[in-house]
Amino acid sequence: MELIVITWILCVLVMTDGCCVGRVGHGDSATCPRIISRAEWGARPPTEESSHLPDLLPMLFVHHSAMAVCEDQEACSQQVRDIQELHMDGNGWWDIGYSFLIGGDCNIYEGRGWNIQGAHTGGFNTEGYGVCFMGNFMDHNPSTGAIAAYHSLASCMVEEEKISREYQMYGHRQTKPPGATECPGDVLYATIQEWEGWTEGNISELKQ
């Protein structure tokens, strides 16, 4: 009942963005939001198999793509393909680096997905999932709907025991020496400090 009430509230909040973050289930779960699959956005197959991640991971990392904001599924799917191309052909990685991505259309896009090690947060890829907001958030926040999608996804991770209930959430810049990256953008970074799980401090010296 609590999840249903939360979903109704989220839908009311995001209607001004023209979208509603509803819990329609993922796999066998009714506690998770709809996630646009790799097949739906047109992913390339990975060139190698990534390592497996266990459940109950201790961390969650927030990023931004530092690209233009996409506003519909077609444009956002193209941007995810562009990011995958950059990561594979530019960086030489096996696949797109992020675990999940969130578009300006309020949709969540599967990156490497559940229980698969990503390449999003150097030194911490075995410790948690990386969630990327698509857009550049140096001087403004993601849409209300995109933020609601993040909270729905984070709640799903907890309820499905993908991350610990006591998880620590960090902005990407907190995992690197001061000044090394602007990610996830100045305004978004200030905003996430009010969110569940955000943990103060720079953890770059704790890299695995």
Short mmCIF file of the C-alpha atoms (twelve columns), coordinates in Angstrom:
data_MODEL
# 
_entry.id   MODEL 
# 
loop_
_atom_site.group_PDB 
_atom_site.id 
_atom_site.type_symbol 
_atom_site.label_atom_id 
_atom_site.label_alt_id 
_atom_site.label_comp_id 
_atom_site.label_asym_id 
_atom_site.label_seq_id 
_atom_site.Cartn_x 
_atom_site.Cartn_y 
_atom_site.Cartn_z 
_atom_site.pdbx_PDB_model_num 
ATOM 1   C CA . MET A 1   0.000  0.000   0.000   1 
ATOM 2   C CA . GLU A 2   2.851  2.388   0.849   1 
ATOM 3   C CA . LEU A 3   4.407  1.838   -2.602  1 
ATOM 4   C CA . ILE A 4   1.096  2.537   -4.316  1 
ATOM 5   C CA . VAL A 5   0.699  5.811   -2.413  1 
ATOM 6   C CA . ILE A 6   4.261  6.863   -3.242  1 
ATOM 7   C CA . THR A 7   3.667  6.091   -6.921  1 
ATOM 8   C CA . TRP A 8   0.459  8.162   -6.965  1 
ATOM 9   C CA . ILE A 9   2.314  11.099  -5.399  1 
ATOM 10  C CA . LEU A 10  5.154  10.810  -7.925  1 
ATOM 11  C CA . CYS A 11  2.684  10.762  -10.804 1 
ATOM 12  C CA . VAL A 12  1.002  13.930  -9.553  1 
ATOM 13  C CA . LEU A 13  4.360  15.636  -9.161  1 
ATOM 14  C CA . VAL A 14  5.643  14.846  -12.640 1 
ATOM 15  C CA . MET A 15  2.553  15.490  -14.726 1 
ATOM 16  C CA . THR A 16  3.873  19.002  -15.455 1 
ATOM 17  C CA . ASP A 17  6.743  17.287  -17.270 1 
ATOM 18  C CA . GLY A 18  4.285  15.313  -19.372 1 
ATOM 19  C CA . CYS A 19  5.204  11.958  -17.881 1 
ATOM 20  C CA . CYS A 20  4.455  9.760   -14.935 1 
ATOM 21  C CA . VAL A 21  6.872  7.419   -13.196 1 
ATOM 22  C CA . GLY A 22  4.700  4.405   -12.502 1 
ATOM 23  C CA . ARG A 23  5.610  1.070   -10.983 1 
ATOM 24  C CA . VAL A 24  4.646  -1.424  -13.645 1 
ATOM 25  C CA . GLY A 25  7.068  -4.109  -12.597 1 
ATOM 26  C CA . HIS A 26  10.379 -5.426  -13.878 1 
ATOM 27  C CA . GLY A 27  10.864 -9.146  -14.096 1 
ATOM 28  C CA . ASP A 28  8.803  -10.711 -11.327 1 
ATOM 29  C CA . SER A 29  8.736  -7.566  -9.199  1 
ATOM 30  C CA . ALA A 30  5.925  -5.066  -8.783  1 
ATOM 31  C CA . THR A 31  8.153  -2.739  -6.750  1 
ATOM 32  C CA . CYS A 32  10.268 -1.468  -9.630  1 
ATOM 33  C CA . PRO A 33  9.675  1.106   -12.364 1 
ATOM 34  C CA . ARG A 34  9.596  0.225   -16.028 1 
ATOM 35  C CA . ILE A 35  13.097 0.095   -17.469 1 
ATOM 36  C CA . ILE A 36  13.718 0.501   -21.210 1 
ATOM 37  C CA . SER A 37  15.637 -2.640  -22.123 1 
ATOM 38  C CA . ARG A 38  18.831 -2.794  -24.143 1 
ATOM 39  C CA . ALA A 39  16.876 -4.386  -26.978 1 
ATOM 40  C CA . GLU A 40  14.383 -1.502  -26.936 1 
ATOM 41  C CA . TRP A 41  17.016 1.218   -27.243 1 
ATOM 42  C CA . GLY A 42  19.071 -0.731  -29.756 1 
ATOM 43  C CA . ALA A 43  22.200 -1.675  -27.822 1 
ATOM 44  C CA . ARG A 44  25.235 -3.240  -29.440 1 
ATOM 45  C CA . PRO A 45  26.313 -6.521  -27.851 1 
ATOM 46  C CA . PRO A 46  29.266 -6.242  -25.456 1 
ATOM 47  C CA . THR A 47  32.607 -7.323  -26.859 1 
ATOM 48  C CA . GLU A 48  33.419 -9.278  -23.695 1 
ATOM 49  C CA . GLU A 49  31.520 -10.597 -20.693 1 
ATOM 50  C CA . SER A 50  31.635 -8.390  -17.616 1 
ATOM 51  C CA . SER A 51  32.109 -9.632  -14.072 1 
ATOM 52  C CA . HIS A 52  29.116 -10.528 -11.927 1 
ATOM 53  C CA . LEU A 53  28.073 -8.279  -9.040  1 
ATOM 54  C CA . PRO A 54  26.504 -9.685  -5.864  1 
ATOM 55  C CA . ASP A 55  23.337 -8.351  -4.253  1 
ATOM 56  C CA . LEU A 56  23.293 -5.931  -1.308  1 
ATOM 57  C CA . LEU A 57  25.983 -3.650  -2.700  1 
ATOM 58  C CA . PRO A 58  26.978 -0.842  -0.315  1 
ATOM 59  C CA . MET A 59  27.101 2.134   -2.705  1 
ATOM 60  C CA . LEU A 60  25.259 4.048   -5.424  1 
ATOM 61  C CA . PHE A 61  26.874 6.639   -7.719  1 
ATOM 62  C CA . VAL A 62  25.215 9.565   -9.521  1 
ATOM 63  C CA . HIS A 63  26.568 10.899  -12.836 1 
ATOM 64  C CA . HIS A 64  25.545 13.202  -15.665 1 
ATOM 65  C CA . SER A 65  26.332 12.677  -19.325 1 
ATOM 66  C CA . ALA A 66  27.345 16.344  -19.861 1 
ATOM 67  C CA . MET A 67  25.425 16.164  -23.156 1 
ATOM 68  C CA . ALA A 68  22.196 17.776  -24.352 1 
ATOM 69  C CA . VAL A 69  18.963 16.888  -22.594 1 
ATOM 70  C CA . CYS A 70  16.777 14.445  -24.569 1 
ATOM 71  C CA . GLU A 71  13.018 14.863  -24.309 1 
ATOM 72  C CA . ASP A 72  11.408 11.789  -25.876 1 
ATOM 73  C CA . GLN A 73  12.139 8.089   -26.093 1 
ATOM 74  C CA . GLU A 74  13.444 8.246   -29.649 1 
ATOM 75  C CA . ALA A 75  15.930 11.011  -28.841 1 
ATOM 76  C CA . CYS A 76  16.933 9.452   -25.527 1 
ATOM 77  C CA . SER A 77  17.467 6.045   -27.129 1 
ATOM 78  C CA . GLN A 78  19.732 7.689   -29.701 1 
ATOM 79  C CA . GLN A 79  21.676 9.401   -26.925 1 
ATOM 80  C CA . VAL A 80  22.158 6.099   -25.082 1 
ATOM 81  C CA . ARG A 81  23.459 4.592   -28.337 1 
ATOM 82  C CA . ASP A 82  25.807 7.580   -28.710 1 
ATOM 83  C CA . ILE A 83  27.110 7.079   -25.173 1 
ATOM 84  C CA . GLN A 84  27.625 3.377   -25.811 1 
ATOM 85  C CA . GLU A 85  29.535 4.187   -29.007 1 
ATOM 86  C CA . LEU A 86  31.713 6.689   -27.129 1 
ATOM 87  C CA . HIS A 87  32.459 4.208   -24.372 1 
ATOM 88  C CA . MET A 88  33.177 1.293   -26.695 1 
ATOM 89  C CA . ASP A 89  34.848 2.958   -29.679 1 
ATOM 90  C CA . GLY A 90  36.335 5.970   -27.931 1 
ATOM 91  C CA . ASN A 91  37.301 4.553   -24.535 1 
ATOM 92  C CA . GLY A 92  37.839 0.988   -25.677 1 
ATOM 93  C CA . TRP A 93  35.450 -0.468  -23.098 1 
ATOM 94  C CA . TRP A 94  33.483 -3.687  -23.550 1 
ATOM 95  C CA . ASP A 95  30.115 -1.948  -23.337 1 
ATOM 96  C CA . ILE A 96  28.376 1.201   -22.153 1 
ATOM 97  C CA . GLY A 97  29.803 2.025   -18.747 1 
ATOM 98  C CA . TYR A 98  26.723 3.028   -16.750 1 
ATOM 99  C CA . SER A 99  24.416 0.595   -14.998 1 
ATOM 100 C CA . PHE A 100 21.313 2.675   -15.760 1 
ATOM 101 C CA . LEU A 101 20.571 6.007   -17.436 1 
ATOM 102 C CA . ILE A 102 17.684 8.438   -16.945 1 
ATOM 103 C CA . GLY A 103 16.392 10.591  -19.783 1 
ATOM 104 C CA . GLY A 104 14.589 13.908  -19.892 1 
ATOM 105 C CA . ASP A 105 11.609 11.826  -21.029 1 
ATOM 106 C CA . CYS A 106 11.495 10.457  -17.442 1 
ATOM 107 C CA . ASN A 107 12.352 6.954   -18.644 1 
ATOM 108 C CA . ILE A 108 15.022 4.723   -17.146 1 
ATOM 109 C CA . TYR A 109 17.298 2.986   -19.659 1 
ATOM 110 C CA . GLU A 110 19.136 -0.257  -18.989 1 
ATOM 111 C CA . GLY A 111 22.895 0.112   -19.319 1 
ATOM 112 C CA . ARG A 112 24.838 -2.886  -18.100 1 
ATOM 113 C CA . GLY A 113 21.919 -3.595  -15.823 1 
ATOM 114 C CA . TRP A 114 21.462 -5.705  -12.723 1 
ATOM 115 C CA . ASN A 115 24.320 -7.672  -11.152 1 
ATOM 116 C CA . ILE A 116 26.798 -6.758  -13.901 1 
ATOM 117 C CA . GLN A 117 29.910 -4.766  -13.101 1 
ATOM 118 C CA . GLY A 118 29.967 -1.429  -14.878 1 
ATOM 119 C CA . ALA A 119 32.708 0.996   -15.890 1 
ATOM 120 C CA . HIS A 120 31.294 4.187   -14.428 1 
ATOM 121 C CA . THR A 121 33.220 5.037   -11.261 1 
ATOM 122 C CA . GLY A 122 36.907 4.129   -11.364 1 
ATOM 123 C CA . GLY A 123 37.994 2.200   -8.294  1 
ATOM 124 C CA . PHE A 124 34.432 1.588   -7.141  1 
ATOM 125 C CA . ASN A 125 32.797 -0.391  -9.938  1 
ATOM 126 C CA . THR A 126 32.646 -3.480  -7.699  1 
ATOM 127 C CA . GLU A 127 30.958 -1.512  -4.918  1 
ATOM 128 C CA . GLY A 128 27.774 -0.188  -6.492  1 
ATOM 129 C CA . TYR A 129 25.640 0.803   -9.461  1 
ATOM 130 C CA . GLY A 130 26.230 3.926   -11.548 1 
ATOM 131 C CA . VAL A 131 23.145 5.937   -12.550 1 
ATOM 132 C CA . CYS A 132 23.593 8.627   -15.201 1 
ATOM 133 C CA . PHE A 133 21.213 11.545  -15.765 1 
ATOM 134 C CA . MET A 134 21.349 12.365  -19.466 1 
ATOM 135 C CA . GLY A 135 22.087 16.064  -19.846 1 
ATOM 136 C CA . ASN A 136 24.465 18.711  -18.545 1 
ATOM 137 C CA . PHE A 137 23.492 19.783  -15.044 1 
ATOM 138 C CA . MET A 138 26.098 22.395  -14.248 1 
ATOM 139 C CA . ASP A 139 23.521 25.217  -14.081 1 
ATOM 140 C CA . HIS A 140 20.145 23.514  -13.744 1 
ATOM 141 C CA . ASN A 141 18.553 20.343  -12.390 1 
ATOM 142 C CA . PRO A 142 17.056 17.438  -14.316 1 
ATOM 143 C CA . SER A 143 13.295 17.603  -14.753 1 
ATOM 144 C CA . THR A 144 11.030 16.754  -11.833 1 
ATOM 145 C CA . GLY A 145 10.045 13.587  -13.662 1 
ATOM 146 C CA . ALA A 146 13.636 12.482  -14.203 1 
ATOM 147 C CA . ILE A 147 14.397 13.029  -10.522 1 
ATOM 148 C CA . ALA A 148 11.289 11.048  -9.573  1 
ATOM 149 C CA . ALA A 149 12.501 8.237   -11.840 1 
ATOM 150 C CA . TYR A 150 15.808 8.166   -9.965  1 
ATOM 151 C CA . HIS A 151 14.076 7.875   -6.601  1 
ATOM 152 C CA . SER A 152 11.844 5.122   -7.939  1 
ATOM 153 C CA . LEU A 153 14.881 3.232   -9.226  1 
ATOM 154 C CA . ALA A 154 16.809 3.670   -5.962  1 
ATOM 155 C CA . SER A 155 13.790 2.425   -4.001  1 
ATOM 156 C CA . CYS A 156 13.592 -0.575  -6.324  1 
ATOM 157 C CA . MET A 157 17.261 -1.357  -5.713  1 
ATOM 158 C CA . VAL A 158 16.649 -1.407  -1.976  1 
ATOM 159 C CA . GLU A 159 13.420 -3.414  -2.103  1 
ATOM 160 C CA . GLU A 160 14.954 -5.977  -4.457  1 
ATOM 161 C CA . GLU A 161 18.068 -6.141  -2.256  1 
ATOM 162 C CA . LYS A 162 20.353 -5.041  -5.082  1 
ATOM 163 C CA . ILE A 163 21.812 -2.454  -2.687  1 
ATOM 164 C CA . SER A 164 21.857 -2.344  1.096   1 
ATOM 165 C CA . ARG A 165 19.150 -0.409  2.955   1 
ATOM 166 C CA . GLU A 166 22.024 1.533   4.522   1 
ATOM 167 C CA . TYR A 167 23.584 2.330   1.151   1 
ATOM 168 C CA . GLN A 168 25.905 5.278   0.703   1 
ATOM 169 C CA . MET A 169 25.252 7.479   -2.324  1 
ATOM 170 C CA . TYR A 170 27.925 9.702   -3.849  1 
ATOM 171 C CA . GLY A 171 28.243 12.101  -6.733  1 
ATOM 172 C CA . HIS A 172 30.943 11.028  -9.177  1 
ATOM 173 C CA . ARG A 173 33.196 13.949  -8.185  1 
ATOM 174 C CA . GLN A 174 33.418 12.586  -4.634  1 
ATOM 175 C CA . THR A 175 35.268 9.525   -5.922  1 
ATOM 176 C CA . LYS A 176 38.062 11.494  -7.587  1 
ATOM 177 C CA . PRO A 177 40.671 13.968  -6.286  1 
ATOM 178 C CA . PRO A 178 39.161 17.464  -5.849  1 
ATOM 179 C CA . GLY A 179 38.828 19.247  -9.200  1 
ATOM 180 C CA . ALA A 180 39.313 16.113  -11.313 1 
ATOM 181 C CA . THR A 181 35.728 16.091  -12.650 1 
ATOM 182 C CA . GLU A 182 32.641 18.317  -12.579 1 
ATOM 183 C CA . CYS A 183 30.307 15.302  -12.740 1 
ATOM 184 C CA . PRO A 184 27.386 15.180  -11.945 1 
ATOM 185 C CA . GLY A 185 27.237 18.954  -12.514 1 
ATOM 186 C CA . ASP A 186 27.272 21.712  -9.898  1 
ATOM 187 C CA . VAL A 187 23.521 22.171  -9.514  1 
ATOM 188 C CA . LEU A 188 22.684 18.463  -9.528  1 
ATOM 189 C CA . TYR A 189 25.501 17.787  -7.066  1 
ATOM 190 C CA . ALA A 190 24.041 20.341  -4.659  1 
ATOM 191 C CA . THR A 191 20.613 18.774  -5.095  1 
ATOM 192 C CA . ILE A 192 21.625 15.168  -4.420  1 
ATOM 193 C CA . GLN A 193 22.971 16.219  -1.040  1 
ATOM 194 C CA . GLU A 194 19.338 16.342  0.100   1 
ATOM 195 C CA . TRP A 195 18.556 12.818  -1.152  1 
ATOM 196 C CA . GLU A 196 18.339 9.523   0.665   1 
ATOM 197 C CA . GLY A 197 21.732 7.928   1.184   1 
ATOM 198 C CA . TRP A 198 23.937 10.866  0.206   1 
ATOM 199 C CA . THR A 199 27.185 10.659  2.141   1 
ATOM 200 C CA . GLU A 200 29.500 13.567  2.747   1 
ATOM 201 C CA . GLY A 201 33.196 13.480  1.955   1 
ATOM 202 C CA . ASN A 202 35.693 12.581  -0.744  1 
ATOM 203 C CA . ILE A 203 36.424 8.861   -0.959  1 
ATOM 204 C CA . SER A 204 39.038 8.885   -3.730  1 
ATOM 205 C CA . GLU A 205 41.700 7.519   -1.379  1 
ATOM 206 C CA . LEU A 206 39.539 4.450   -0.718  1 
ATOM 207 C CA . LYS A 207 39.689 3.220   -4.329  1 
ATOM 208 C CA . GLN A 208 40.001 -0.521  -4.742  1 
# 
